[in-house]
Amino acid sequence: MDRRTRPRLSAAEQFELWARWKEGESLSEIGAALARPLSSLFSVVARNGGIACAPPRRSPLALTLCEREEISRGIVAGASMREIAAAIDRSPSSVCREIARHGGRDHYRAAEAESLAWDRARRPKPCLLACHGRLQRIVASKLQSNWSPEQISGWLKTHFADDSSMRISHETIYRSLFLQARGVLKRELIAHLRSKRVMRRPKKASKKGQDRGQIVDAISIRERPAEIEDRAVPGHWEGDLITGSKNSHIATLVERHSRFTMLVKVDGKDTQSVVTALTRQVQKLPAELRRSLTWDRGLELAQHKEFTVATDVRVYFCDPQSPWQRGTNENTNGLLRQYFPKGTELSHYSQAELNRIALQLNQRPRKTLGFQDPASKLQACVASTG
C-alpha cells in the first residue's frame, strides 16, 4: 500500500498504542507490535504531548444505542411516547426530548442520534489555569525563571498556605504545557524545562532495551587504516541518517573514493531497523566494494557487530561531536537537501523513489572529481580492479 494512502490508526490501534506507551514501551517497540511505521505513531503521540488520551465515556444515565434503536422502531410502529418510554423503562419526557432533539418523529434515526450524542458529550472541563488568570500568570512567570513544575507547585503551597485556590499540581502544569489544545501556557515555555523534551514521557518509561549509552566495542576512527584515509582504494563508505518531519529518517551511504551515494529507506531510527536496512542494501554490492563503513556516534548503529558479521564490512566510529571526520557524507547530505528540504516527511518515499534520486545525484558532475560524475568514476574503478 502506498504510504500516502495509508489508513489512519483505528480506535483499537490507538487504544493499544496508548496502553503500551503508558507501560513505558518505546515507539519503535510499539510500531513493531502494531506493524506501523514510527512516523505514524509519533504524529499521534506528539499531537497529545505524549499524554495518554482518556477513553471517551458518557454518563451511565445517558441513552444507549440499543435504547435509541427501540425508540426508532417504536416510531415506525406508530407507538405513543408513553408506550415507547415504557418499552425502554425511561420517562416519557426523556423520550420526548430525545426525539425532538434529533429531528422529530419524521426524521429520527438511531445511528445519527447516537453519533450526535457522542459529539455533544465531548465537552472537556476547562483546566484550572484556564479558569484562574492570576494563577496562570504566576505559573508562566516561574517557568520563564527556569523553575520546574514541581518547584512551582511546592512554592505555591507554602506561599499561599491559606488560599486553596492558588494550588496546582506539577502534573497539571506539565499537561497544560504539552497539551497545547488547552491554550493556557505557551509552547515556548517548554524550552525552560531542564529536560527540553517535546512530549511527556510515561512514569514507567525506562532506558532498558533501548540501546542508550555507549556503543559496545566501538572501533574508533583513529584505528582506521591509512588506505581509507587517502581514498586510494574503493569500497570504503561513510554513513549517516538525514532527518525529516514526524520523526522520519533516510540512511545515506557515500563511497569515499568516487563519492557514489546510496539512499536507504529505514522504518525507524532504532538500531534494529537501521542495521537491517543497511545490511540488506550493502549485501547487494560486489565484494570489492564492501570494505569499511565510518559512522558517527549515533546509537542507531549500536548493533554494528551484527552488521559486520552479515556484510563483512568493518565499522569505525567518529569521535563525539566531530562531523568533519565524515566530511564526504556531511557534504553529500547538504546536496541531498535540494531533494529533501528540511521539514519534508521522508517516510513517504519508497525505496524505488530513493534509488531514482540517488541515480540523479550520482550522474551529476563533481568539481572534486575533475567534473566526472560519481557513477562513471565508480564504474571505471570497479572495471579496473575486476
C-alpha positions as CSV (number, residue, x, y, z in Angstrom):
1,M,0.0,0.0,0.0
2,D,1.2,3.5,-0.9
3,R,2.2,5.3,2.3
4,R,0.3,8.4,1.2
5,T,-3.0,6.4,1.3
6,R,-2.2,4.5,4.5
7,P,-5.3,4.4,6.7
8,R,-5.3,6.2,10.0
9,L,-4.9,4.2,13.2
10,S,-8.2,2.5,14.1
11,A,-9.7,3.1,17.6
12,A,-8.4,-0.3,18.7
13,E,-4.9,0.5,17.4
14,Q,-4.9,3.9,19.2
15,F,-6.1,2.2,22.4
16,E,-3.2,-0.3,22.2
17,L,-0.7,2.4,21.3
18,W,-1.6,4.4,24.4
19,A,-1.7,1.3,26.6
20,R,1.8,0.3,25.5
21,W,3.0,3.9,25.8
22,K,1.8,4.2,29.4
23,E,3.7,0.9,30.1
24,G,6.9,2.6,29.0
25,E,7.5,0.9,25.7
26,S,9.4,2.9,23.0
27,L,7.7,3.9,19.8
28,S,9.9,1.5,17.9
29,E,8.7,-1.4,20.0
30,I,5.1,-0.3,19.6
31,G,5.5,0.1,15.9
32,A,6.8,-3.4,15.6
33,A,3.8,-4.7,17.6
34,L,1.3,-2.8,15.5
35,A,3.1,-3.3,12.2
36,R,3.0,0.5,11.8
37,P,5.8,2.9,10.8
38,L,7.4,5.0,13.5
39,S,6.3,8.3,11.9
40,S,2.6,7.5,12.1
41,L,2.8,6.6,15.8
42,F,4.9,9.7,16.6
43,S,2.4,12.0,15.0
44,V,-0.4,10.6,17.2
45,V,1.7,10.8,20.4
46,A,3.2,14.2,19.6
47,R,-0.2,15.7,18.9
48,N,-1.1,15.0,22.5
49,G,2.2,15.9,24.0
50,G,2.9,12.3,25.0
51,I,0.0,12.3,27.4
52,A,-2.4,9.4,27.0
53,C,-5.9,10.3,26.0
54,A,-8.6,9.2,28.3
55,P,-11.1,6.9,26.6
56,P,-14.4,8.6,25.7
57,R,-17.2,7.9,28.1
58,R,-20.6,9.2,29.0
59,S,-22.9,9.2,32.0
60,P,-24.4,5.8,32.8
61,L,-27.8,7.7,32.7
62,A,-27.4,8.6,29.0
63,L,-29.5,6.7,26.4
64,T,-27.7,3.7,24.8
65,L,-27.6,2.8,21.1
66,C,-30.0,-0.1,21.8
67,E,-32.5,2.2,23.5
68,R,-32.3,4.6,20.6
69,E,-33.0,1.7,18.2
70,E,-36.0,0.8,20.3
71,I,-37.2,4.4,20.1
72,S,-36.8,4.3,16.3
73,R,-38.7,1.0,16.0
74,G,-41.5,2.4,18.2
75,I,-41.8,5.5,16.0
76,V,-42.1,3.3,12.8
77,A,-44.7,1.2,14.6
78,G,-46.7,4.3,15.4
79,A,-46.4,3.9,19.2
80,S,-47.0,6.8,21.5
81,M,-44.4,8.5,23.6
82,R,-45.6,6.7,26.7
83,E,-45.6,3.3,25.0
84,I,-42.0,3.8,23.8
85,A,-40.9,5.1,27.2
86,A,-42.5,2.0,28.9
87,A,-40.7,-0.3,26.5
88,I,-37.2,1.0,27.4
89,D,-38.1,1.8,31.1
90,R,-37.5,5.5,30.6
91,S,-39.7,8.5,31.5
92,P,-41.9,9.9,28.6
93,S,-40.3,13.3,29.0
94,S,-36.8,11.8,28.3
95,V,-38.1,10.1,25.2
96,C,-39.9,13.3,24.0
97,R,-36.7,15.4,24.4
98,E,-34.6,12.7,22.6
99,I,-36.9,12.7,19.6
100,A,-37.3,16.4,19.4
101,R,-33.5,16.9,19.7
102,H,-32.9,14.7,16.7
103,G,-35.4,15.9,14.1
104,G,-38.8,14.8,15.4
105,R,-40.7,11.6,14.6
106,D,-40.4,12.1,10.9
107,H,-36.6,12.4,10.8
108,Y,-35.4,10.5,13.9
109,R,-32.6,7.9,13.1
110,A,-31.0,5.9,15.9
111,A,-27.4,5.8,14.4
112,E,-27.4,9.6,13.7
113,A,-28.8,10.3,17.2
114,E,-26.1,8.2,18.8
115,S,-23.3,9.9,16.8
116,L,-24.6,13.4,17.7
117,A,-24.8,12.4,21.3
118,W,-21.2,11.4,21.4
119,D,-20.2,14.7,19.7
120,R,-22.1,16.7,22.3
121,A,-20.5,14.7,25.1
122,R,-17.1,15.9,24.1
123,R,-17.1,18.9,26.3
124,P,-13.8,18.9,28.2
125,K,-13.9,20.5,31.5
126,P,-11.8,23.8,31.4
127,C,-8.5,23.2,33.1
128,L,-7.6,25.0,36.3
129,L,-5.2,27.5,34.7
130,A,-7.8,28.5,32.1
131,C,-10.2,29.5,34.8
132,H,-7.7,31.3,37.1
133,G,-5.9,34.1,35.4
134,R,-3.7,35.1,38.4
135,L,-2.5,31.5,38.9
136,Q,-1.8,31.2,35.2
137,R,0.4,34.3,35.1
138,I,2.3,33.2,38.2
139,V,3.0,29.7,36.8
140,A,4.1,31.2,33.4
141,S,6.4,33.7,35.2
142,K,8.1,31.0,37.3
143,L,8.6,28.8,34.2
144,Q,10.3,31.7,32.5
145,S,12.6,31.9,35.5
146,N,13.5,28.2,34.8
147,W,11.6,26.8,37.8
148,S,10.5,23.2,37.4
149,P,6.7,22.4,37.7
150,E,7.4,20.6,40.9
151,Q,9.2,23.6,42.4
152,I,6.3,25.9,41.3
153,S,3.7,23.5,42.9
154,G,5.6,23.3,46.2
155,W,6.2,27.0,46.4
156,L,2.5,27.8,45.8
157,K,1.6,25.5,48.7
158,T,3.8,27.4,51.1
159,H,3.4,30.9,49.8
160,F,-0.4,30.7,49.6
161,A,-1.0,28.4,52.6
162,D,-4.3,29.9,53.4
163,D,-5.6,30.1,49.8
164,S,-6.6,26.8,48.3
165,S,-7.5,28.3,45.0
166,M,-3.8,29.1,44.4
167,R,-2.8,25.4,44.4
168,I,-1.9,23.3,41.4
169,S,-0.1,20.0,41.0
170,H,3.0,19.7,38.9
171,E,1.3,17.2,36.7
172,T,-1.4,19.7,35.8
173,I,1.4,22.2,34.8
174,Y,3.0,19.6,32.6
175,R,-0.3,18.8,31.0
176,S,-1.0,22.4,30.3
177,L,2.4,22.7,28.6
178,F,2.3,19.6,26.5
179,L,-1.4,19.6,25.6
180,Q,-1.4,22.8,23.6
181,A,-5.1,22.4,22.8
182,R,-5.8,23.7,26.3
183,G,-4.4,27.1,25.2
184,V,-3.3,28.3,28.6
185,L,0.6,28.1,28.6
186,K,2.6,29.0,25.5
187,R,4.6,26.1,23.9
188,E,7.8,28.3,24.1
189,L,7.8,27.7,27.9
190,I,8.8,24.1,27.3
191,A,12.3,25.4,26.4
192,H,12.6,26.4,30.1
193,L,12.3,22.8,31.3
194,R,15.5,21.1,32.2
195,S,14.8,18.1,30.1
196,K,13.9,20.1,26.9
197,R,11.6,17.2,25.9
198,V,8.9,18.0,23.4
199,M,6.5,15.5,25.0
200,R,5.7,13.9,28.4
201,R,7.2,10.5,29.0
202,P,5.2,8.0,31.0
203,K,6.3,7.2,34.5
204,K,7.1,3.5,33.6
205,A,9.4,4.5,30.7
206,S,12.9,3.3,31.1
207,K,16.1,3.0,29.1
208,K,16.1,-0.7,29.4
209,G,16.4,-2.4,26.0
210,Q,16.6,0.9,24.1
211,D,20.4,0.8,23.4
212,R,21.1,4.0,25.2
213,G,24.6,5.0,26.4
214,Q,27.9,3.9,25.0
215,I,28.2,1.8,21.9
216,V,29.7,-1.5,23.0
217,D,33.0,-2.5,21.4
218,A,33.0,0.6,19.1
219,I,36.2,0.8,16.9
220,S,37.5,4.4,16.9
221,I,38.1,6.2,13.6
222,R,41.7,6.7,14.9
223,E,42.3,3.0,14.3
224,R,41.2,3.3,10.6
225,P,44.0,2.1,8.2
226,A,45.8,4.6,6.0
227,E,44.4,3.3,2.8
228,I,41.0,4.5,3.9
229,E,42.3,8.0,4.7
230,D,43.9,8.6,1.2
231,R,40.9,7.4,-0.7
232,A,43.1,5.3,-3.0
233,V,41.0,2.1,-2.7
234,P,37.3,2.0,-3.4
235,G,34.8,0.2,-1.1
236,H,35.1,2.4,2.0
237,W,31.9,4.2,2.9
238,E,30.7,7.0,5.2
239,G,27.2,6.8,6.5
240,D,24.6,8.8,8.5
241,L,20.9,9.5,8.8
242,I,19.1,12.5,7.5
243,T,16.0,13.5,9.4
244,G,12.7,14.8,8.2
245,S,9.4,15.8,9.8
246,K,7.4,13.5,12.1
247,N,10.5,11.6,13.2
248,S,11.2,10.2,9.7
249,H,14.6,9.2,8.5
250,I,16.7,8.1,5.5
251,A,20.1,6.4,5.7
252,T,22.8,7.8,3.4
253,L,25.9,5.9,2.3
254,V,28.7,7.7,0.4
255,E,31.7,5.9,-1.1
256,R,34.9,7.9,-0.3
257,H,36.8,7.2,-3.5
258,S,34.1,8.0,-6.0
259,R,31.5,10.0,-3.9
260,F,28.9,7.5,-5.1
261,T,25.8,7.8,-3.0
262,M,23.2,5.2,-1.9
263,L,19.9,6.1,-0.1
264,V,18.4,3.6,2.1
265,K,14.8,3.6,3.4
266,V,14.6,2.9,7.1
267,D,11.4,2.2,9.2
268,G,12.8,3.9,12.3
269,K,15.8,5.3,14.0
270,D,16.2,2.3,16.3
271,T,19.3,0.2,15.8
272,Q,17.3,-2.9,14.7
273,S,15.6,-1.0,11.9
274,V,18.7,0.8,10.7
275,V,21.0,-2.2,10.8
276,T,18.5,-4.4,9.0
277,A,18.0,-1.9,6.2
278,L,21.8,-1.2,5.8
279,T,22.6,-4.9,5.8
280,R,20.1,-5.5,3.0
281,Q,21.5,-2.7,0.9
282,V,25.2,-3.4,1.4
283,Q,24.8,-7.1,0.7
284,K,23.8,-6.2,-2.9
285,L,27.3,-4.7,-3.5
286,P,30.1,-6.7,-5.1
287,A,32.7,-7.9,-2.6
288,E,35.4,-5.4,-3.7
289,L,33.1,-2.5,-2.7
290,R,32.4,-3.9,0.8
291,R,35.4,-2.9,2.9
292,S,34.5,-0.5,5.7
293,L,31.9,2.0,7.0
294,T,32.5,5.1,9.0
295,W,29.6,6.3,11.1
296,D,29.1,9.0,13.8
297,R,28.4,8.1,17.4
298,G,24.6,7.7,16.8
299,L,23.2,4.7,18.6
300,E,21.3,3.7,15.5
301,L,24.4,1.6,14.8
302,A,24.7,0.1,18.2
303,Q,24.3,-3.4,16.7
304,H,27.4,-2.8,14.5
305,K,28.7,-6.3,15.2
306,E,25.6,-7.9,13.6
307,F,26.1,-5.7,10.6
308,T,29.8,-6.7,10.3
309,V,29.0,-10.4,10.6
310,A,26.3,-10.2,7.9
311,T,28.3,-8.0,5.4
312,D,32.0,-8.5,6.3
313,V,32.2,-4.6,6.5
314,R,34.0,-3.3,9.5
315,V,32.5,-0.2,11.2
316,Y,34.6,2.7,12.5
317,F,33.0,5.4,14.7
318,C,33.9,9.1,14.7
319,D,34.8,11.0,17.8
320,P,31.8,12.6,19.6
321,Q,30.6,15.8,18.0
322,S,33.1,15.6,15.2
323,P,31.0,15.7,11.9
324,W,34.1,16.8,9.9
325,Q,35.5,13.3,10.3
326,R,32.8,12.2,7.9
327,G,33.2,15.2,5.6
328,T,32.2,13.5,2.4
329,N,29.0,12.3,3.9
330,E,28.2,15.6,5.5
331,N,28.7,17.4,2.2
332,T,26.5,14.9,0.4
333,N,23.8,15.3,3.0
334,G,23.9,19.0,2.2
335,L,23.4,18.3,-1.5
336,L,20.5,16.0,-0.7
337,R,18.6,18.8,0.9
338,Q,17.9,20.0,-2.6
339,Y,15.7,16.9,-2.9
340,F,14.6,16.7,0.7
341,P,14.2,20.2,2.1
342,K,14.0,20.5,5.9
343,G,10.6,19.7,7.1
344,T,9.9,17.0,4.5
345,E,8.3,13.8,5.7
346,L,10.7,11.2,4.5
347,S,8.6,8.2,5.3
348,H,6.5,8.9,2.1
349,Y,9.4,7.9,-0.2
350,S,9.6,4.3,-1.4
351,Q,13.0,2.6,-2.0
352,A,12.4,2.9,-5.7
353,E,12.0,6.7,-5.4
354,L,15.1,7.0,-3.3
355,N,17.0,5.0,-5.9
356,R,15.9,7.4,-8.6
357,I,17.0,10.4,-6.6
358,A,20.4,8.7,-5.9
359,L,20.9,8.0,-9.6
360,Q,20.3,11.6,-10.5
361,L,22.8,12.7,-7.9
362,N,25.4,10.2,-9.0
363,Q,25.1,11.3,-12.6
364,R,25.8,15.0,-11.7
365,P,29.5,16.0,-12.4
366,R,31.5,16.9,-9.3
367,K,34.3,19.5,-9.1
368,T,36.2,17.4,-6.7
369,L,36.3,14.6,-9.3
370,G,37.5,16.9,-12.1
371,F,33.9,17.2,-13.2
372,Q,33.5,13.4,-13.6
373,D,30.2,12.0,-12.2
374,P,30.4,9.5,-9.2
375,A,28.6,6.8,-11.2
376,S,31.2,6.8,-14.0
377,K,34.1,7.1,-11.5
378,L,32.9,4.1,-9.6
379,Q,32.2,2.0,-12.7
380,A,35.7,2.7,-14.1
381,C,37.3,1.8,-10.8
382,V,35.4,-1.5,-10.5
383,A,36.3,-2.3,-14.1
384,S,40.0,-1.7,-13.5
385,T,40.1,-3.9,-10.4
386,G,37.8,-6.6,-11.9
